[in-house]
Amino acid sequence: MIERSLFSPEHEAFRDSFRRFCLQEIAPHHAAWEEQGYVDREVWRKAGENGFLCMSLPEAYGGAGADRRYSVAQMEELSAGGYSGIGFGLHSEIVAPYLLHYGTEAQKQRYLPRLARGEMVGAIAMSEPAAGSDLQGIKTTALLQADGSYLLNGSKTFITNGWHADLVIVVAKTNPSAGAKGTSLFLVEQGMPGFEKGQRLKKLGLKAQDTSELFFNNVRVPADNLLGGEAQLNQGFIGLMEQLPWERLQIAIGAVAAAQAAIGWTLDYVQQRQVFGQSVAAFQNTRYTLAELQTEVQVARVFVDKCVELLEAGQLDTATASMAKYWCSDLQCKVMDECVQLHGGYGYMWEYPITRAYADARVQRIYGGTNEIMKEVIARSMGLSGR
């Protein structure tokens, strides 16, 4: 196995600390959270108290000024443990960076420290019932009013952290006739009149993740809640495109960690399970299957680690991030399927981690942009177009 060079001893010490947090504060409760359909808010507060939220934010805004490899280590631990209900990654490495990169100083001061402390849970509302990967097709509008505020109307669906969210970055059309060039981002807070949360959505997997619908019915959003202020009016689509590579790489990071964990669980199982007087591991089919899967996961991990290095150097491009997202999520689903098969009937029982991981994996090929869209992005980067 190729030794990883991505992490320093300090990163690994952080990983050990966060793993202990997971064992104490997440593992004993996650099954119950899957039954109720959401994690308890207390885990957000405890994570904030322990410095496990928004680590890469500058200290001035409540973070630790850490590089994003600390967040990568955290994402890997959550995926490896099967703690799929925990939405820390989206909160810390998608929502908070939007505020950091595009927000006004007043917006940063108002929201970022509260996100870092776990006092607020953040979400971002892009997808709509009729617009998922095609962000240019969103119908939600935020129209300027005579008093300088914006009237927000529309609905969003499949929103991670949506039911818990205290702060939602909402993608809306401020100039509907201008297409993508008329898109802006708004900061909508829990309690704003007209902002309503729908039911928590029941999903194939990610059962402890509070995914929900969001509704905006004549929500009057103050001008101060336009992300970035007047300078960012109609610039939202540019921001979305700039941040999507990191979001897609996060999906790849989780995919590889989950796949490696699945191989570990399966190794333990096949060595203990007896069939026809010998362990399942003794059969050539088992050995060769696991050898092939481990090889592919090793290759994926090296590629993803390189992508993280490029990210830290400011050199990760959209096409490469799309390659990582599509390839690794496809591989994750393949690994889960093969490992379920090697578990036999027990691979279909919910109490086994491989079963839950199999269900959790399927959405990876869909969200963050479907893998078909990833291939389109890659093809266009090669100068290929269907037009």
Summary of the structure (lengths in Angstrom):
residues: 387
radius of gyration: 21.3
end to end distance: 43.9
largest distance: 80.3
contacts: 1344
relative contact order: 0.11
helix: 56%
strand: 14%
